Amino acid sequence: MNDTVLAKLMAIMAAVSIGWLVGRMRWLGEADAGGSGGDPARVLSNAAFFIFVPALMFRTTARIDFHHLPWVTLIGFFTPVVLGMLACYGWLRLRGQGAVASPSVRAITASFGNTLQVGVPLAAAVFGEQGLAIHITVVSLHALTLLSVLTLLVELDLARAAHAHNPLGLRATMRATARNTIIHPVVLPVLAGLAWNATGWALPAALDEVLQMLGTAVVPLCLTLIGMSLAYYGWPARWRSVLGLLVWKLLVLPGLVLALGLWGLKLPALPLAVIVMMAALPPGSNALIFAQRYRCEEAETTAAVVLGTLIFAGTAPLWLLGLARLGLL
């Protein structure tokens, strides 16, 4: 693998290790800080979810140039990824194991890749400036699409569960689902960004600077948060589910993208190679923020992010070799 990508992976693990040390030494407090059952890792997660991620989502959505998007390439990536995510969610929900939010949390862990910290240096090192441009274009819709779909599903599941324990009627349940889905720290800034985008106005320079500053905090905060979560929650008691999610994320998902792009859409070599490697990325830190938002499967998600990043150092060269054998590199 390219030295730049390896250096980036090492930097990611270093940041995670710093977070783990902070959590292990309890420098920011104990798990029951404040007597409310909270912990510093959850406080940082809430800060990311309610402040920094919304700023990033609004700025990204408000600046998308929808008129010049490579729609066939986007279809080649998002069709198998979203359908695969829904299949994963449906299978887990059918099995009925775990908490109400568990199917959604596990589905996003198995689908949401680390497109920034790992994906950007990988695309730049392997595919050059042209490939990086394609990667960034897909990234602009990545969180918008996956987080919005899973937010709708998890809020619907939670509304159903609340309805089962305290029946309010179908209309009231659907109204509660719609309210909780729209007035949400991910969906609401996306809708606001789309509304701003539709006006055709550029973001004021001062506002753009503030949003950019807040958005840049997402990466370092989330990386240290992974380490802190590992220190506070520990490793999961059972590894079978974690390994299953990683097999899906690192092997099955990029295979689906490759099959559709190669034989279905017949994409050109460079866009196809870029989206295959994007699908092959390890789980991203947004999956952990999502898990902590709904207080579900935090230890499992943390383990999947850490272990997936380490395994990716071995699976990425295999995918690159396969793409080269197919004449796509």
C-alpha positions in Angstrom: 0.0 0.0 0.0 1.1 3.6 -0.6 3.3 5.1 2.2 0.9 8.1 2.4 -2.1 5.8 3.1 -0.1 3.8 5.7 1.0 7.0 7.4 -2.6 8.1 7.5 -3.7 4.8 9.1 -1.0 5.1 11.7 -2.1 8.7 12.5 -5.7 7.5 12.9 -4.6 4.8 15.3 -2.4 7.2 17.2 -5.4 9.6 17.7 -7.6 6.7 18.8 -4.8 5.6 21.2 -4.7 9.1 22.7 -8.4 9.0 23.2 -8.1 5.6 24.9 -5.4 6.9 27.2 -7.5 9.9 28.2 -10.4 7.6 28.9 -8.4 4.9 30.7 -6.8 7.5 33.0 -10.2 9.1 33.5 -8.7 12.6 32.9 -12.1 13.9 31.9 -14.0 12.2 34.7 -15.6 8.9 35.6 -18.4 7.1 33.8 -21.0 8.3 36.2 -19.8 11.9 36.1 -22.4 14.3 37.5 -24.4 11.5 39.0 -26.6 11.3 35.9 -25.2 8.0 34.5 -23.4 9.9 31.7 -19.7 9.9 30.9 -17.3 12.2 29.1 -17.3 10.0 26.0 -21.1 10.5 25.7 -20.7 14.3 26.4 -18.2 14.6 23.5 -20.4 12.5 21.3 -23.3 14.8 22.0 -21.1 17.8 21.2 -20.2 16.2 17.9 -23.8 15.2 17.1 -25.5 18.5 18.0 -22.8 21.1 17.1 -20.0 20.0 14.7 -21.7 17.4 12.5 -24.8 19.7 11.8 -22.4 22.5 10.8 -20.6 20.1 8.4 -23.8 18.7 7.0 -25.3 22.1 6.4 -22.2 23.6 4.7 -21.7 20.5 2.5 -25.4 20.4 1.4 -25.6 24.1 0.8 -22.6 24.0 -1.5 -23.4 20.9 -3.6 -23.5 21.6 -7.4 -26.3 19.3 -8.4 -26.1 20.3 -12.1 -22.6 18.8 -12.6 -22.8 15.6 -10.5 -21.8 12.3 -12.2 -25.1 10.7 -11.7 -24.2 7.3 -13.3 -21.2 7.0 -11.0 -23.4 8.0 -8.0 -26.0 5.4 -9.0 -23.2 2.8 -9.3 -22.1 3.5 -5.7 -25.3 4.3 -3.8 -27.6 1.7 -5.3 -25.7 -1.3 -3.9 -24.7 0.5 -0.7 -28.2 1.7 0.2 -29.9 -1.6 -0.9 -27.2 -3.5 1.0 -27.7 -1.4 4.1 -31.5 -1.9 3.9 -31.0 -5.7 3.4 -28.7 -5.7 6.5 -31.2 -3.7 8.5 -34.1 -5.9 7.4 -32.3 -9.2 8.2 -31.3 -7.9 11.7 -34.8 -6.6 12.4 -36.3 -9.9 11.3 -34.1 -11.8 13.7 -35.4 -9.5 16.5 -32.2 -9.6 18.6 -31.0 -6.7 20.7 -32.5 -3.3 21.5 -35.0 -1.5 19.3 -32.3 0.6 17.7 -29.9 -2.3 17.2 -30.7 -3.1 13.5 -30.2 0.5 12.4 -26.9 0.9 14.4 -25.5 -2.3 13.0 -26.6 -1.5 9.5 -24.8 1.8 9.5 -21.7 0.2 11.0 -21.7 -2.3 8.1 -22.3 0.4 5.5 -20.8 3.8 6.5 -17.2 4.0 5.4 -14.4 6.2 6.7 -14.5 8.4 3.6 -12.5 11.3 4.9 -9.7 10.2 7.3 -8.9 7.1 5.2 -10.7 7.6 1.9 -9.3 11.0 0.9 -5.6 10.1 1.2 -6.2 6.7 -0.4 -8.0 8.2 -3.4 -5.3 10.9 -3.8 -2.4 8.5 -3.5 -3.8 5.7 -5.8 -6.0 7.6 -8.3 -4.4 11.1 -8.4 -6.2 14.4 -8.7 -8.9 13.2 -11.1 -9.8 10.2 -8.9 -9.8 12.4 -5.8 -12.3 14.7 -7.5 -14.7 11.7 -8.1 -14.2 10.6 -4.5 -15.0 14.0 -3.0 -18.1 14.2 -5.2 -19.4 10.9 -3.8 -18.4 12.0 -0.2 -20.6 15.1 -0.6 -23.7 12.9 -0.7 -22.4 10.0 1.5 -23.5 11.1 5.0 -26.5 12.9 3.6 -27.9 9.8 2.1 -26.9 7.0 4.6 -27.6 8.9 7.8 -30.9 10.3 6.6 -32.2 6.8 5.6 -31.1 5.2 8.9 -32.4 8.1 10.9 -35.9 7.6 9.4 -35.7 3.8 10.0 -34.6 4.0 13.6 -37.1 6.8 14.5 -39.8 4.7 13.0 -38.8 1.7 15.0 -38.6 3.7 18.2 -42.1 5.1 17.5 -43.5 1.6 16.9 -42.0 0.5 20.2 -43.4 3.4 22.1 -46.8 2.8 20.4 -46.7 -0.8 21.6 -46.2 0.2 25.2 -48.5 3.2 25.1 -50.9 3.0 22.2 -51.6 6.5 20.8 -53.1 5.6 17.4 -51.4 5.2 14.0 -51.8 8.9 13.2 -50.1 10.0 16.4 -47.3 7.5 15.9 -46.6 8.6 12.4 -46.7 12.3 13.6 -44.2 11.5 16.3 -41.9 9.7 13.8 -42.0 12.6 11.3 -41.3 15.2 14.0 -38.4 13.2 15.5 -37.0 12.5 12.0 -37.1 16.1 10.8 -36.2 17.9 14.0 -33.0 15.9 14.2 -29.3 17.1 14.3 -28.6 15.3 11.1 -31.7 15.6 9.0 -32.6 19.2 9.9 -29.3 20.8 8.8 -29.5 18.7 5.6 -33.0 20.0 4.8 -31.9 23.5 5.7 -28.8 23.2 3.4 -30.9 21.9 0.5 -33.3 24.8 1.0 -30.4 27.3 0.9 -28.9 25.5 -2.1 -32.2 25.9 -4.0 -32.0 29.6 -3.6 -28.8 29.7 -5.6 -27.2 32.1 -3.1 -23.6 31.7 -2.0 -23.0 31.3 1.7 -21.9 34.7 3.3 -18.2 34.6 3.9 -18.5 35.0 7.7 -21.0 32.2 8.0 -19.0 29.9 5.7 -15.9 30.5 7.8 -17.8 29.6 11.0 -19.3 26.5 9.5 -15.9 25.4 8.1 -14.2 25.9 11.5 -16.9 23.9 13.3 -16.9 21.2 10.6 -13.1 20.6 10.8 -13.5 19.6 14.5 -15.5 16.5 13.5 -12.5 14.4 12.5 -10.1 14.9 15.5 -13.0 14.8 17.9 -14.5 11.6 16.5 -11.1 9.8 16.4 -10.3 10.5 20.0 -13.9 9.7 20.9 -13.4 6.2 19.5 -10.5 5.6 21.9 -12.4 7.0 24.8 -15.4 4.8 24.1 -13.1 1.8 24.0 -11.8 2.8 27.4 -15.3 3.4 28.9 -17.3 0.6 27.3 -14.6 -2.0 26.7 -14.6 -4.7 24.0 -17.9 -6.5 23.2 -18.6 -9.8 25.0 -19.3 -11.5 21.7 -17.2 -11.1 18.5 -19.3 -13.0 16.0 -21.5 -10.0 15.2 -18.5 -7.6 14.9 -16.8 -10.0 12.5 -20.0 -10.4 10.5 -20.3 -6.7 10.1 -16.7 -6.3 9.0 -17.0 -9.1 6.4 -20.0 -7.3 4.9 -18.3 -3.9 5.0 -14.8 -4.9 3.8 -15.6 -7.7 1.3 -19.3 -8.0 0.4 -20.2 -4.4 -0.1 -17.3 -3.5 -2.5 -18.0 -6.7 -4.4 -21.6 -5.6 -5.0 -20.4 -2.1 -6.2 -17.9 -3.8 -8.5 -20.5 -6.2 -10.0 -23.0 -3.4 -10.7 -20.5 -1.0 -12.1 -18.7 -3.6 -14.2 -21.5 -5.6 -15.7 -24.6 -3.5 -15.0 -23.7 0.1 -15.7 -20.4 -0.6 -17.6 -18.7 2.4 -15.9 -15.3 3.6 -17.1 -12.3 2.2 -15.3 -11.4 5.2 -13.1 -14.8 6.0 -11.7 -15.5 2.3 -11.1 -12.2 1.8 -9.3 -12.7 4.9 -7.1 -16.2 3.8 -5.9 -15.1 0.2 -5.4 -12.3 1.3 -3.1 -14.7 3.8 -1.4 -17.1 0.9 -0.7 -14.1 -1.1 0.7 -13.3 1.5 3.4 -13.5 0.5 7.0 -16.4 1.7 9.2 -16.3 5.4 9.9 -16.6 7.2 13.2 -20.1 8.5 12.3 -21.3 5.0 13.1 -20.2 5.4 16.7 -21.8 8.8 17.0 -25.0 7.3 15.7 -24.7 4.4 18.2 -24.1 6.8 21.1 -27.0 9.0 20.0 -29.4 6.0 20.5 -27.4 4.4 23.4 -27.2 1.1 21.6 -24.3 -1.3 20.6 -21.6 1.3 21.6 -19.0 -1.4 22.5 -19.7 -3.4 19.3 -19.5 -0.3 17.0 -16.3 0.9 18.7 -14.7 -2.5 18.2 -15.8 -2.6 14.5 -14.3 0.8 13.8 -11.0 0.0 15.5 -10.6 -3.6 14.2 -11.9 -2.7 10.7 -9.3 0.1 10.4 -6.6 -2.4 11.2 -7.9 -5.1 8.9 -8.3 -2.6 6.1 -4.4 -2.4 5.9 -4.6 -6.0 4.6 -7.8 -5.9 2.5 -7.1 -2.7 0.6 -4.1 -4.1 -1.2 -6.2 -7.2 -2.2 -8.9 -5.0 -3.7 -6.3 -2.9 -5.5 -4.7 -6.1 -6.9 -8.1 -7.4 -8.0 -8.9 -4.1 -9.8 -5.5 -4.2 -11.5 -6.2 -7.8 -12.7 -9.5 -6.5 -14.2 -7.6 -3.8 -16.0 -9.2 -1.0 -14.0 -5.9 0.4 -12.7 
